[in-house]
C-alpha cells in the first residue's frame, strides 16, 4: 500500500516509500493519520517533530523514537542540509 497524500490535515498520512520497508514523510497529525500509518504496515517511527507522537502511536501498536530537533540545530550539525529546501534552494 502506498500513501502519497500531500495533505497537512489531521486525517491523512504524508509518506512516500523509498524501499519496500522504509518510508519517509511529514508529520503524523492525528488519530486518522496514525491509523493510516499503522494500516500501511509501519511498525516504527523516527520522529523529529516538535510534539511527542508516542501516546498517539501506542494506541495503534506503532513504536516511536522521539528525537525532537530544531531545523537550525540540524543545519548546524550537517552542512549538507543547508543546501536543502529550508533555504529555498
C-alpha positions in Angstrom: 0.0 0.0 0.0 1.5 3.3 -1.0 0.4 6.5 0.8 1.4 9.7 -1.1 -1.0 12.3 0.2 0.1 16.0 0.3 -2.5 17.0 2.9 -1.5 18.6 6.1 -4.9 17.8 7.6 -5.4 15.8 10.7 -6.8 12.7 9.0 -4.1 11.9 6.3 -0.6 10.5 6.5 2.1 12.1 4.4 4.7 9.4 3.5 6.5 8.1 0.5 8.1 4.6 0.3 11.8 4.6 -0.6 12.1 0.9 -0.3 9.6 -1.8 0.5 10.5 -1.4 4.1 11.4 2.3 4.6 9.1 5.3 4.2 9.8 9.0 4.7 7.3 11.7 5.2 6.0 14.7 7.1 4.2 14.8 10.4 1.5 12.4 11.6 -1.1 14.9 12.8 -3.9 13.0 14.4 -5.5 9.6 15.0 -6.7 9.1 11.4 -3.2 9.7 10.1 -1.6 7.4 12.6 -4.2 4.7 11.7 -3.2 5.1 8.1 0.4 4.7 9.0 -0.3 1.5 11.0 -2.6 0.1 8.3 0.3 0.6 5.8 2.4 -1.8 7.9 4.6 0.7 9.6 5.8 -0.6 13.0 8.4 2.0 14.0 8.7 5.8 13.5 11.7 8.0 14.0 10.2 11.4 14.8 11.9 14.8 14.7 8.6 16.5 15.3 8.1 19.3 17.9 5.4 17.3 19.6 5.6 13.8 21.0 3.6 11.3 19.0 4.4 8.4 21.4 0.9 8.1 23.1 -0.9 8.5 19.8 1.2 5.7 18.2 0.8 3.4 21.2 -2.9 3.0 20.5 -2.1 1.7 17.0 0.8 -0.6 18.0 3.5 1.7 16.5 6.7 2.3 18.4 8.0 5.9 18.2 11.6 7.1 18.9 11.0 10.8 19.5 14.1 12.9 18.8 13.0 16.4 18.6 15.5 18.7 16.9 15.1 22.3 15.7 15.8 22.8 12.0 18.6 25.2 12.8 20.2 22.6 15.1 20.1 20.1 12.3 21.6 22.6 9.8 24.4 23.4 12.2 25.3 19.8 12.7 25.2 18.8 9.0 26.3 21.3 6.3 24.7 19.1 3.6 21.3 20.1 4.9 22.0 23.8 4.3 21.6 23.1 0.6 18.1 21.8 1.1 14.7 23.3 0.8 14.9 25.2 4.1 17.0 27.9 2.4 14.8 27.9 -0.7 17.4 26.3 -3.0 
